[in-house]
Amino acid sequence: MADGTRDRIVAQALRLFAEQGYAATSVAAIEEAAGLSPRSGALYTHFGSKEQVLAAAVAGAVELAQTGFALASMFPLGDLRAELVLVARGSLLLMTNWRNLIRVMMKESEQFPEVMSQARERLFTPSYRYLADWMTERAAQEGLPERDFEATAAVWLGAIENYWVMSNVYHHPPFDMDDGRFVAEWVDSLLTALGAKQ
């Protein structure tokens, strides 16, 4: 029950931070949104401050990401196209699960530079490392040309992040594109860049 209350506080606080901003969100508003008595101090039973709630949200997102990376290595498909589809769709799904946290990161970077910098480092850096290492390994297995796979990962994951932000934060996907069309072209163009047979 206590863990459920903690999770509710984190989820509702994150939603309110994303919608209203951190400073404009009161502890009482978080308590009310989480189904607790407003101004009762119930939040402080679980967290020492609003900033601790934000830190818990970052930790939860990191845990989700680590679970995703661990699961990905358990499903070697042996097919470059299928694996890249999984990378693209998995990346979009992770970002969707991080939606409110990403919105908070975009709004609150100046107020909490250290927390937000750590969030970016712990959430996005492993994604870039994973794709760069995966491409390096698969290129060797498939006899593909050597290239700067770190730079390639930056270009292609940057495209996913931009598409997701345009679609889910600004609600204006390029060319009114849906995820299926974006993923198909992302995979095709990356396979071409890697010099893989299609």
N, C-alpha and C positions, 0 to 999 in steps of 0.2 A: 504493500500500500504506500509506504514512504517513497519507494523508488518511483511509483506511478505518479505521485504528487510532484516529485522533483522533475520528472520528465515533462509533466504538464506545465509546470512553471517555466521551464526552459523553452518549450515550444511556443507558449503564448507570449513570453517575453520577447522572443526572437521575432515573432510576427509583429508585435507592437513596435519594436525597435525599427523593423523594416518599413512599417507604414508611417510611423509618426516621428522617428528619430529617437536616439537614446535619451537625450536630455529632456525631451518632451514627454517621455513615458515615466509615469510615477510608479512607485512600488505598489501603491493602492490599486492602480489600474492593472498591473500584472496579477496581483492577488485576485481581483475580481474576475479577470479573464480566465484564470486557472481554476475558478470555482471555489476560491477561498474567501473568507470574510475580508472585505476591503478595510484597510487601515487597522488590521488586527495584529500586524507584525508576523503573520504566519509565514511569509517568505523567509524571514530571518531564522526560522526553525531549520531551514534547509540550506540557506546561503547567507554569507556574511554581508553581501552587498549586491547591487545590480551588476557591477563589473564581474563579480564571481559567476553570476548567471550567464553573462556573455562568454566568459572563459569556458564554462561547462558546455555551452553550445558549440564552441570551437572544438572542444575535446570529443564531443559526440560525433561531429562531422568527420573528424580525423579517424575515429574508430570505424565509422561506416566505410570510409575510403580504404582503410587497411584490410577490412573484410573483403571488399571488392577485389583488391589486388591479389589477395590470397586465393580467392575463388578462381580468378582468371587463370592462374597457373595450373589449376586442376583440370582445365578443359582444353588441352592441346588438340586442335581440330585437324592439323596437318594440311590445311588449305589456306593460303594467304588471304584470299578474298573473304572467306568466312571469318577468319580471325580479325581482319580489319573491320568488318561489319560489327563484330562484337566489341572491338575497341571504341568505335565511333558511337554506337548505341549505348554502350556502358558509360562512356564519358558524358553523353547527354543526360542519361538517367541520374548519374551522380550529381551533376549540376542542378538538375530539377529537385533532387532531394536536399540540396544545399541552398535552394532558392532564397529563402529569407536571410540566411547568413551572407550570401553573396550581396544581396541588396544592402545589408548592414555594412559590409566591408566597403561597398562603394560610397556609402554616406558618411561613415564614421572613421575613415582612415586618418584624418587629421586629428581627431579628438583622442583616438587610441592608437597611435602609430605603432607601438610595440606589439600590442595584442593583434592588430590587423596584419602587421608584417609577419608575425609568427603564424597566423592563420593562413596567409598566402603561402608561406614556406612549407607548412605541414600539409596543406591540401593540394596545391598545384605542382610544387616541385617534384613530388613522387610520381605524378602523372607523366610529366615530361621525361623523367628518368626511366620510367617503365617503358614508354614508347621507344625512346632512343635505344635502350638495351634490347628490346624485342626486335627492332629493325636490324640492329647489328647482328644479332644471333640468326635471324631468319635469312638475312642476306648471305651470310656464310654458308648456311645449309642449302640455299637455293642457287648458289653461285652467282649472285647478283653483283653488279659493280659496287666497289667501295665508294662511300661518299661521307659527308659530314652528317652523320645521323642525328647528332644533337641539334644542329640547325634545322634539319628536316622535321624533327619532332616539334621544334618551336613553331615552324611555319604551319604545320598541319593541325596541331592542337590549338594554336592561336586561332585558326579558322573555326574550329568547333566552338571555342569560347565566344568569339564574335557572333557567330550565328545564334548561339543560345541567348546571349545578352540581347541581341536585336529582337529575337522572338519572344523572350520571356520577361524581360525587364521593360523594354520599350514597346513591346507588342506590335512590332513592325518587321516581320521577317522579310529579308531581301526577296524581291520578286514574288511576294506572297508564297514563298516556298514552304513545303511541309518537310518534316523530318526524313521521310522516306526518300524524297528527291535529293535532299542535301546529302544524306549518307551515301546514296548510290554514287553521286558524282565525287564525293570525298574519297571513297574507296577507289573508284576508277582512276582518278587523277593521281592518287598516291601510288597506285600500282604502276602507272605509266612512269612517274618520276623515279621509282625504284628500278625501272627497267625489267619488270616482271612480265612473263608471258600471261596473256589474258584469254 
